[in-house]
Amino acid sequence: MPMTEAVRRLRRSGALILILALFGCAGPPRAGLAESAAPPPGYARIWIYRTYNPYTSQATPYVRINGRIVGVSELGGALYRDVPPGVYTITVDSPGRDVNQFATVALVAGQVVYIKTDANNWWATMCRRCEVDTFYTRVVSPQLAHAEMAALPAYAGG
């Protein structure tokens, strides 16, 4: 009888370890997997991503398409939105200002565009020990975007 109780405890422990392992491995889907899907018929897709760079701003500002908040610029993350054909300006809330800071794209149905969010926090001040986060959006080639997004988690899409 004591052997049966030991086997039962071992099985319960094994099941618990398996459950914890499965939940520990669960995370947001990878952008590299999601980016292969095409937008729905009659729509275009805008991918917005930000690579991980610990030496620039850690801030997570709002991302806007034509002034409407569509998500947050996660450091080392990606998101996408499906939009009807049209002209879109993709911005990120930015305390710092610069010329040609944000991307504008004209999209047709079925098109996929990749926008990289980047931060610069060293130039935009007049004082010596101040830093002002300045965010940018840039259109990047599909090849570069695929390479940079391959390991990034994708947050709430479409």
GROMACS elastic network, one bead per residue, 0.5 to 0.9 nm:
[ bonds ]
;  ai    aj funct       b0    kb
    1     4     6  0.53135   500
    1     5     6  0.67701   500
    1     6     6  0.89691   500
    2     5     6  0.53101   500
    2     6     6  0.63897   500
    2     7     6  0.88010   500
    3     6     6  0.50942   500
    3     7     6  0.62195   500
    3     8     6  0.86484   500
    4     7     6  0.51129   500
    4     8     6  0.61873   500
    4     9     6  0.87033   500
    5     8     6  0.50411   500
    5     9     6  0.62234   500
    5    10     6  0.85617   500
    6     9     6  0.51704   500
    6    10     6  0.61283   500
    6    11     6  0.86592   500
    7    10     6  0.50193   500
    7    11     6  0.61882   500
    7    12     6  0.86661   500
    8    11     6  0.51637   500
    8    12     6  0.62576   500
    8    13     6  0.86110   500
    9    12     6  0.50855   500
    9    13     6  0.60545   500
    9    14     6  0.84583   500
   10    13     6  0.50872   500
   10    14     6  0.60436   500
   10    15     6  0.85637   500
   11    15     6  0.60818   500
   11    16     6  0.85307   500
   12    15     6  0.50838   500
   12    16     6  0.61129   500
   12    17     6  0.85794   500
   13    16     6  0.50726   500
   13    17     6  0.61313   500
   13    18     6  0.85816   500
   14    17     6  0.51176   500
   14    18     6  0.61687   500
   14    19     6  0.86754   500
   15    18     6  0.50689   500
   15    19     6  0.62101   500
   15    20     6  0.86480   500
   16    19     6  0.51469   500
   16    20     6  0.61884   500
   16    21     6  0.85182   500
   17    20     6  0.51490   500
   17    21     6  0.60295   500
   17    22     6  0.85938   500
   18    21     6  0.50466   500
   18    22     6  0.61650   500
   18    23     6  0.86859   500
   19    22     6  0.51581   500
   19    23     6  0.62759   500
   19    24     6  0.84850   500
   20    23     6  0.51936   500
   20    24     6  0.59042   500
   20    25     6  0.85553   500
   21    25     6  0.61892   500
   21    26     6  0.86681   500
   22    25     6  0.52794   500
   22    26     6  0.63139   500
   23    26     6  0.50936   500
   23    27     6  0.83233   500
   24    27     6  0.79511   500
   26    29     6  0.86799   500
   27    30     6  0.86337   500
   27   153     6  0.79586   500
   28    31     6  0.88861   500
   28   153     6  0.54953   500
   28   154     6  0.60882   500
   28   155     6  0.64716   500
   28   156     6  0.87396   500
   29    32     6  0.85873   500
   29    33     6  0.73590   500
   29    34     6  0.73807   500
   29   152     6  0.85458   500
   29   153     6  0.55696   500
   29   154     6  0.55389   500
   29   155     6  0.75767   500
   30    33     6  0.54971   500
   30    34     6  0.65608   500
   30    35     6  0.87795   500
   30    77     6  0.89493   500
   30    78     6  0.86029   500
   30   149     6  0.82429   500
   30   150     6  0.71936   500
   30   151     6  0.61597   500
   30   152     6  0.55709   500
   30   154     6  0.52928   500
   30   155     6  0.86872   500
   31    35     6  0.57804   500
   31    36     6  0.89163   500
   31    77     6  0.80600   500
   31    78     6  0.63330   500
   31    79     6  0.77576   500
   31   146     6  0.87910   500
   31   149     6  0.59412   500
   31   150     6  0.62265   500
   31   151     6  0.68882   500
   31   152     6  0.55267   500
   31   153     6  0.53685   500
   31   155     6  0.82972   500
   32    35     6  0.55807   500
   32    36     6  0.74596   500
   32   146     6  0.67878   500
   32   147     6  0.84518   500
   32   148     6  0.88975   500
   32   149     6  0.57447   500
   32   151     6  0.62271   500
   32   152     6  0.70158   500
   32   153     6  0.81474   500
   32   154     6  0.83212   500
   33    36     6  0.63778   500
   33    37     6  0.83212   500
   33   150     6  0.75901   500
   33   151     6  0.89656   500
   33   154     6  0.89799   500
   34    37     6  0.59859   500
   34   154     6  0.75512   500
   35    38     6  0.77415   500
   35    47     6  0.81726   500
   35    80     6  0.88893   500
   35   146     6  0.79755   500
   35   149     6  0.86879   500
   35   150     6  0.89295   500
   38    41     6  0.86062   500
   38    44     6  0.85307   500
   38    45     6  0.77831   500
   38   110     6  0.71284   500
   38   111     6  0.84648   500
   38   112     6  0.77955   500
   39    42     6  0.80881   500
   39    43     6  0.59187   500
   39    44     6  0.57691   500
   39    45     6  0.55851   500
   39    82     6  0.63777   500
   39    83     6  0.87562   500
   39   109     6  0.83520   500
   39   110     6  0.60968   500
   39   111     6  0.77825   500
   39   112     6  0.75876   500
   39   158     6  0.89759   500
   40    43     6  0.56453   500
   40    44     6  0.76775   500
   40    45     6  0.86196   500
   40    82     6  0.76610   500
   40   109     6  0.88221   500
   40   110     6  0.75967   500
   41    44     6  0.83597   500
   41   109     6  0.71724   500
   41   110     6  0.68204   500
   42    83     6  0.87490   500
   42    84     6  0.66337   500
   42    85     6  0.75280   500
   42   108     6  0.84256   500
   42   110     6  0.67100   500
   43    82     6  0.60527   500
   43    83     6  0.53725   500
   43    85     6  0.61404   500
   43   107     6  0.88945   500
   43   108     6  0.75345   500
   43   110     6  0.58581   500
   43   111     6  0.77645   500
   44    81     6  0.83791   500
   44    82     6  0.55866   500
   44    83     6  0.53257   500
   44    84     6  0.60444   500
   44    85     6  0.61655   500
   44    86     6  0.88864   500
   44   107     6  0.64465   500
   44   108     6  0.62714   500
   44   112     6  0.58476   500
   44   113     6  0.81034   500
   45    80     6  0.66981   500
   45    81     6  0.57510   500
   45    83     6  0.61706   500
   45    84     6  0.86655   500
   45   107     6  0.85907   500
   45   109     6  0.86188   500
   45   110     6  0.74514   500
   45   111     6  0.63772   500
   45   113     6  0.64036   500
   45   114     6  0.85890   500
   45   158     6  0.83734   500
   46    79     6  0.84187   500
   46    80     6  0.53935   500
   46    81     6  0.53580   500
   46    82     6  0.63661   500
   46    83     6  0.75089   500
   46   111     6  0.85612   500
   46   112     6  0.59771   500
   46   113     6  0.51216   500
   46   114     6  0.60915   500
   46   115     6  0.72048   500
   47    78     6  0.70761   500
   47    79     6  0.58612   500
   47    81     6  0.67086   500
   47    82     6  0.88239   500
   47   112     6  0.74545   500
   47   113     6  0.61959   500
   47   115     6  0.59596   500
   47   116     6  0.83138   500
   48    63     6  0.85283   500
   48    73     6  0.80702   500
   48    77     6  0.86384   500
   48    78     6  0.56755   500
   48    79     6  0.54151   500
   48    80     6  0.58859   500
   48    81     6  0.83843   500
   48    90     6  0.87742   500
   48   113     6  0.86519   500
   48   114     6  0.61095   500
   48   116     6  0.58044   500
   48   117     6  0.69523   500
   48   137     6  0.86052   500
   49    73     6  0.72106   500
   49    74     6  0.78190   500
   49    75     6  0.84730   500
   49    76     6  0.74990   500
   49    77     6  0.57776   500
   49    79     6  0.63212   500
   49    80     6  0.83978   500
   49   114     6  0.78053   500
   49   115     6  0.64289   500
   49   116     6  0.51039   500
   49   117     6  0.59754   500
   49   118     6  0.88874   500
   49   145     6  0.84350   500
   49   148     6  0.88182   500
   49   149     6  0.72805   500
   49   152     6  0.83811   500
   49   154     6  0.86570   500
   50    53     6  0.87330   500
   50    73     6  0.66866   500
   50    74     6  0.66032   500
   50    75     6  0.57033   500
   50    76     6  0.53332   500
   50    77     6  0.56824   500
   50    78     6  0.64335   500
   50   115     6  0.87065   500
   50   116     6  0.57464   500
   50   117     6  0.50326   500
   50   118     6  0.64500   500
   50   148     6  0.88085   500
   50   149     6  0.84293   500
   50   152     6  0.86698   500
   51    74     6  0.86826   500
   51    75     6  0.62511   500
   51    77     6  0.67286   500
   51    78     6  0.84946   500
   51   116     6  0.80358   500
   51   117     6  0.79926   500
   51   118     6  0.79601   500
   51   148     6  0.69206   500
   51   149     6  0.75983   500
   51   152     6  0.76879   500
   52    74     6  0.88087   500
   52    75     6  0.53052   500
   52    77     6  0.78129   500
   52   152     6  0.88095   500
   53    56     6  0.59968   500
   53    57     6  0.82254   500
   53    58     6  0.84959   500
   53    75     6  0.74571   500
   53    76     6  0.76893   500
   54    57     6  0.74912   500
   54    58     6  0.71817   500
   54    75     6  0.86588   500
   55    58     6  0.83608   500
   56    59     6  0.89498   500
   56   118     6  0.87203   500
   56   119     6  0.62203   500
   56   120     6  0.63434   500
   56   121     6  0.64864   500
   56   122     6  0.87833   500
   56   133     6  0.85298   500
   57    60     6  0.84461   500
   57    75     6  0.87549   500
   57   119     6  0.62215   500
   57   120     6  0.71720   500
   57   121     6  0.65081   500
   57   133     6  0.64381   500
   57   134     6  0.86779   500
   57   135     6  0.89858   500
   58    74     6  0.87697   500
   58    75     6  0.67932   500
   59    73     6  0.82728   500
   59    74     6  0.82290   500
   59    75     6  0.79016   500
   59   133     6  0.81542   500
   60    72     6  0.60155   500
   60    73     6  0.51522   500
   60    74     6  0.55375   500
   60    75     6  0.69488   500
   61    71     6  0.86682   500
   61    72     6  0.56862   500
   61    73     6  0.56123   500
   61    74     6  0.80114   500
   61    92     6  0.62923   500
   61    93     6  0.54660   500
   61    94     6  0.73539   500
   61   135     6  0.86829   500
   62    69     6  0.63038   500
   62    70     6  0.75120   500
   62    71     6  0.58445   500
   62    73     6  0.61175   500
   62    91     6  0.84332   500
   62    92     6  0.56929   500
   62    93     6  0.55572   500
   62    94     6  0.88838   500
   63    67     6  0.87549   500
   63    68     6  0.81736   500
   63    69     6  0.57545   500
   63    70     6  0.58327   500
   63    71     6  0.52672   500
   63    72     6  0.53226   500
   63    73     6  0.59771   500
   63    90     6  0.72432   500
   63    91     6  0.58724   500
   63    93     6  0.66647   500
   63   117     6  0.89752   500
   64    67     6  0.51738   500
   64    70     6  0.54775   500
   64    71     6  0.72180   500
   64    72     6  0.86633   500
   64    89     6  0.80329   500
   64    90     6  0.57402   500
   64    91     6  0.51545   500
   64    92     6  0.60170   500
   64    93     6  0.77840   500
   65    68     6  0.53253   500
   65    69     6  0.66209   500
   65    70     6  0.66308   500
   65    88     6  0.62988   500
   65    89     6  0.56903   500
   65    91     6  0.64529   500
   65    92     6  0.88597   500
   66    69     6  0.85720   500
   66    87     6  0.86617   500
   66    88     6  0.57320   500
   66    89     6  0.51439   500
   66    90     6  0.64531   500
   66    91     6  0.77752   500
   67    89     6  0.78898   500
   67    90     6  0.80139   500
   67    91     6  0.75236   500
   69    72     6  0.81866   500
   70    80     6  0.88604   500
   70    81     6  0.76655   500
   71    74     6  0.88357   500
   71    79     6  0.76001   500
   71    80     6  0.89818   500
   71   155     6  0.87065   500
   71   156     6  0.81200   500
   72    79     6  0.85998   500
   72    92     6  0.84967   500
   73    76     6  0.86762   500
   73    77     6  0.73369   500
   73    78     6  0.77897   500
   73    79     6  0.84992   500
   73    92     6  0.75513   500
   73   117     6  0.72513   500
   74    78     6  0.71624   500
   74    79     6  0.89230   500
   74   155     6  0.86419   500
   75    78     6  0.87244   500
   76   149     6  0.87048   500
   76   151     6  0.88910   500
   76   152     6  0.59712   500
   76   153     6  0.74560   500
   77   149     6  0.80732   500
   77   151     6  0.89955   500
   77   152     6  0.52345   500
   77   153     6  0.52299   500
   77   154     6  0.59937   500
   77   155     6  0.69683   500
   78   149     6  0.73272   500
   78   152     6  0.64434   500
   78   153     6  0.61932   500
   78   155     6  0.60248   500
   78   156     6  0.88607   500
   78   157     6  0.88164   500
   79   153     6  0.84954   500
   79   154     6  0.53338   500
   79   155     6  0.51380   500
   79   156     6  0.63151   500
   79   157     6  0.54646   500
   79   158     6  0.81780   500
   80   154     6  0.80790   500
   80   155     6  0.80994   500
   80   156     6  0.77186   500
   80   158     6  0.58462   500
   81   157     6  0.58963   500
   82   157     6  0.82542   500
   82   158     6  0.52804   500
   83    86     6  0.80922   500
   83   107     6  0.87550   500
   83   109     6  0.87311   500
   83   158     6  0.85304   500
   84   107     6  0.81269   500
   84   108     6  0.78517   500
   84   109     6  0.69697   500
   85   106     6  0.76175   500
   85   107     6  0.51665   500
   85   109     6  0.54606   500
   85   110     6  0.86881   500
   85   111     6  0.87092   500
   86   105     6  0.82403   500
   86   106     6  0.56086   500
   86   107     6  0.53301   500
   86   108     6  0.67320   500
   86   109     6  0.89063   500
   87   104     6  0.70630   500
   87   105     6  0.56275   500
   87   107     6  0.62294   500
   88   103     6  0.83146   500
   88   104     6  0.55096   500
   88   105     6  0.53557   500
   88   106     6  0.63687   500
   88   107     6  0.78318   500
   89   102     6  0.70660   500
   89   103     6  0.57593   500
   89   105     6  0.64401   500
   89   106     6  0.89317   500
   90   102     6  0.62669   500
   90   103     6  0.55792   500
   90   104     6  0.62550   500
   90   105     6  0.81779   500
   90   115     6  0.80031   500
   90   137     6  0.67435   500
   90   138     6  0.87833   500
   91    94     6  0.85259   500
   91   101     6  0.81807   500
   91   102     6  0.55108   500
   91   103     6  0.71316   500
   91   104     6  0.88476   500
   91   117     6  0.87322   500
   91   135     6  0.83999   500
   91   136     6  0.73187   500
   91   137     6  0.63483   500
   92   102     6  0.79317   500
   92   117     6  0.77058   500
   92   135     6  0.62431   500
   92   136     6  0.68826   500
   92   137     6  0.72309   500
   93   134     6  0.86875   500
   93   135     6  0.72520   500
   94    97     6  0.69629   500
   94   132     6  0.87966   500
   94   133     6  0.65384   500
   94   134     6  0.53338   500
   94   135     6  0.53668   500
   94   136     6  0.81758   500
   95   132     6  0.65638   500
   95   133     6  0.60308   500
   95   134     6  0.61425   500
   95   135     6  0.81290   500
   96   120     6  0.88485   500
   96   121     6  0.82812   500
   96   124     6  0.61319   500
   96   125     6  0.83928   500
   96   132     6  0.56673   500
   96   133     6  0.56231   500
   96   135     6  0.72618   500
   97   101     6  0.74090   500
   97   124     6  0.74374   500
   97   134     6  0.63259   500
   97   135     6  0.82278   500
   98   101     6  0.55402   500
   98   124     6  0.81144   500
   98   134     6  0.77121   500
   98   135     6  0.89691   500
   98   136     6  0.86794   500
   99   102     6  0.84800   500
  100   103     6  0.77441   500
  100   136     6  0.84987   500
  101   134     6  0.87377   500
  101   135     6  0.74486   500
  101   136     6  0.50690   500
  101   137     6  0.65863   500
  101   138     6  0.81510   500
  102   135     6  0.84986   500
  102   136     6  0.55891   500
  102   138     6  0.65978   500
  103   115     6  0.77246   500
  103   136     6  0.80796   500
  103   137     6  0.54417   500
  103   138     6  0.53911   500
  103   139     6  0.64051   500
  104   138     6  0.87668   500
  104   139     6  0.84136   500
  105   113     6  0.82628   500
  105   139     6  0.82268   500
  107   110     6  0.85014   500
  107   111     6  0.63329   500
  107   112     6  0.81148   500
  107   113     6  0.81346   500
  108   111     6  0.57015   500
  108   112     6  0.89102   500
  109   112     6  0.88208   500
  112   142     6  0.86032   500
  113   139     6  0.72776   500
  113   140     6  0.79356   500
  113   141     6  0.81700   500
  113   142     6  0.75056   500
  114   138     6  0.82759   500
  114   139     6  0.57862   500
  114   140     6  0.56794   500
  114   141     6  0.69506   500
  114   142     6  0.65813   500
  114   145     6  0.63875   500
  115   137     6  0.61792   500
  115   138     6  0.53625   500
  115   140     6  0.60078   500
  115   141     6  0.89204   500
  115   145     6  0.81663   500
  116   136     6  0.80333   500
  116   137     6  0.55391   500
  116   138     6  0.52501   500
  116   139     6  0.64003   500
  116   140     6  0.66304   500
  116   145     6  0.78713   500
  117   135     6  0.69152   500
  117   136     6  0.56015   500
  117   138     6  0.66159   500
  118   134     6  0.84131   500
  118   135     6  0.56561   500
  118   136     6  0.51767   500
  118   137     6  0.63849   500
  118   138     6  0.79834   500
  119   133     6  0.66405   500
  119   134     6  0.55941   500
  119   136     6  0.62042   500
  119   137     6  0.89590   500
  120   123     6  0.72648   500
  120   124     6  0.83213   500
  120   132     6  0.81117   500
  120   133     6  0.59996   500
  120   134     6  0.51578   500
  120   135     6  0.63348   500
  120   136     6  0.81123   500
  121   124     6  0.69323   500
  121   125     6  0.89040   500
  121   131     6  0.54680   500
  121   132     6  0.52226   500
  121   134     6  0.58349   500
  121   135     6  0.84232   500
  122   125     6  0.75446   500
  122   130     6  0.82360   500
  122   131     6  0.56804   500
  122   132     6  0.69525   500
  122   133     6  0.77990   500
  122   134     6  0.86387   500
  123   126     6  0.84609   500
  123   131     6  0.75985   500
  123   132     6  0.77674   500
  123   134     6  0.86425   500
  124   130     6  0.89073   500
  124   131     6  0.71278   500
  124   132     6  0.58673   500
  124   133     6  0.77977   500
  124   134     6  0.72428   500
  125   128     6  0.77563   500
  125   129     6  0.88833   500
  125   130     6  0.64718   500
  125   131     6  0.64262   500
  125   132     6  0.64278   500
  126   130     6  0.78982   500
  127   130     6  0.56862   500
  127   131     6  0.84368   500
  128   131     6  0.85061   500
  140   143     6  0.82775   500
  140   144     6  0.65896   500
  140   145     6  0.63300   500
  141   144     6  0.54037   500
  141   145     6  0.61453   500
  141   146     6  0.85686   500
  142   145     6  0.50115   500
  142   146     6  0.59095   500
  142   147     6  0.85223   500
  143   146     6  0.52829   500
  143   147     6  0.63482   500
  143   148     6  0.87246   500
  144   147     6  0.51994   500
  144   148     6  0.61299   500
  144   149     6  0.84232   500
  145   148     6  0.51265   500
  145   149     6  0.57401   500
  145   150     6  0.82136   500
  146   149     6  0.52156   500
  146   150     6  0.58022   500
  147   150     6  0.55295   500
  147   151     6  0.85017   500
  148   151     6  0.74259   500
  148   152     6  0.77666   500
  149   152     6  0.51262   500
  149   153     6  0.81828   500
  149   154     6  0.89240   500
  150   153     6  0.86512   500
  154   157     6  0.73637   500
